[in-house]
């Protein structure tokens, strides 16, 4: 099993940047695909980005491609979501999630993830 904890959220003006961190516990973090999802009030939780267990494969939602970058450091058991050129529509609670993936693939479907953090609020003002 793995536990994940998000940090780094906050309030930022449109056009600004934030760096979210997902810290994982457990000795087998490198076996897990990790994804970021977000949920705005009244909306469903949606996929943002994911990274394979080696870090070699990434995937992004169309709405964030070119602005967000996901990366991981398995030695530190950490996944980073660097968010640039933020827009008001990026405002949401951001969640980190993990799933043990022997294939080394990325997953974009939230129903495939087994372990979730509590979330961190990101607010982008116009």
N, C-alpha and C positions, 0 to 999 in steps of 0.2 A: 504494500500500500504506500501511498504518498499523500502528503498534505501540502497544500499550496496556499500562500498568503500574498495578497497584492498590496502594493504601496505605490505612492507617487502621484496620486490624483490631486486635483485642486481646481482653482479658478484661474482662468487665463483669458486674455483678450483674443478675439479673432485674429488669425495670422500668427499667433504665438505657438510655442512648443511645450510639450510635457513628455516626461520619460516615466513610463510605468514599469515597475519591477514585479516579477512573480518569483518568490523564493519558495523552494520545495524542500521538504524534509525527506529522509530516507536515503539509503545507500545505492539505490538502483535507478536514480533519476534518469540516467542515459537510456533507459529502456522505454521512456515515455514520450509520446507525441504530446506537445503542448499547444493549446490554442487560447486566443483571446476572443471574448464575446462581449457584447454590450447590450444594455437594455434601457431604453428611454421610457419615461412614464407613459403608460397606456399602450405600449408596444411590446411585441414579442422580443425575446432575446435573439440577437442576430450575430452571425459570424463576422469577425473582424480580420483575424490573421491566425496562421498556424505555422509551426515549425516541426520538422521531423526530429527524431530522437538524436540524429547525428548533427543536426543543424544544416544539413546540405540541401534540404528541400523546404521551400516556403510557399505559402499561399496567402492571398489577400482578397478581401472583398473588393469589388469594383469601386465602391465609394471611397476607399482609402488608398487604393493603389497609387504609388508615386508620392504619397504623403507620409505613410506610416512604414516603419521598418521593424521587423521582428528578428530577434537573434537570441542565441542561448550560449551559456557557458556551463558545460557539464561539470567542470571542476569546482564551480561555485554553486551548482544546482540552481541556476538562475536563468530566467527568460526575461528579456527586455523588449518592451514595445516603445519605440521612439516615434512620437507623434509630432509632425511638423505641419505648418500651414493649417492650423486647426480652424474649424468652422463652427458656427453655433449648432449646426445639426449633428455635430460630434458629441454634443452633450448627452451623457448617459452614465449609468453605473457600468464600469468595466470589470469583467470577471476573467480570471485565469482558470483554465481547466486542463486536466491531464488524462491520458489514457495509455495503458500499456500496449504498445504496438510492435509486435515482433517483425512486421513487414517493413518497418522504417518509413512508412508513408505519412502523409499529412491528412488530416480529417477536417472537414468543414461543417459536418452535421453535429449539432450540439447534443443530439440524443446518443451519440457514440462515445461521449466523454463520461468518465466515471467519477472523477474527483474534481471538486469545485472549491474555489475560494469564496470569501464573503463579499468580495467586490470593493471597488474604490470609485468614488464619485469624481467625474470629470465634468466641469462646467465651463463652457466657452461663451463669453459675452460678446455681443455685437458692438 
